[in-house]
Amino acid sequence: MPQPENNFEIKFATHEDVPVIHELIKKLAEYEKLTHEVTGTVEMLKDSLFGKNSNIYAIVGFEGETPVGFALYFYNYSTFLGKRGLYLEDLFVLPECRGKGYGKKLLAKLASIAVSENCGRFEWSVLDWNEPAINFYKSLGANPMDEWTVFRMTEDKMKQLAKQI
């Protein structure tokens, strides 16, 4: 694997980065064949990252002045460990910038944040067809949680369930 470019820098997202992050989210959805699921807007993302009740965070990778990738994360909690964990919601590097070590640098930055915040875990999900990502994560020492199944309840189903109290 080629070494990371010397002009690669990771910064915490600012208000000015939100439109770029939103564009990268759309490119991620395109890669994952999920563009039909992107309903969030730039304003919604800005509010989620920087609004009154913000509980998500983002870092952006720049090659020189050009944003080429991002990672969006939040904190969860492990009752077994008695510690919070860092959960990576999305990681994306532009296809033309892959193979330069940028994804690894973004993950290393998140691991550094998790360590400094005394997190007990660093977790994320990956689509089971995404072999390049799975192999990449394994090469970093991450282990798939094969014995776990992710469940999801959509907004309409949440509303239906909420009516049952």
Secondary structure, 3 states (H helix, E strand, C coil): CCCCCCCEEEEECCHHHHHHHHHHHHHHHHHCCCHHHCCCCHHHHHHHHHCCCCCCEEEEEEECCEEEEEEEEEEEEECCCCEEEEEEEEEEECHHHCCCCHHHHHHHHHHHHHHHCCCCCEEECCCCCCHHHHHHHHHCCCCCCCCCCCCCCCHHHHHHHHCCC
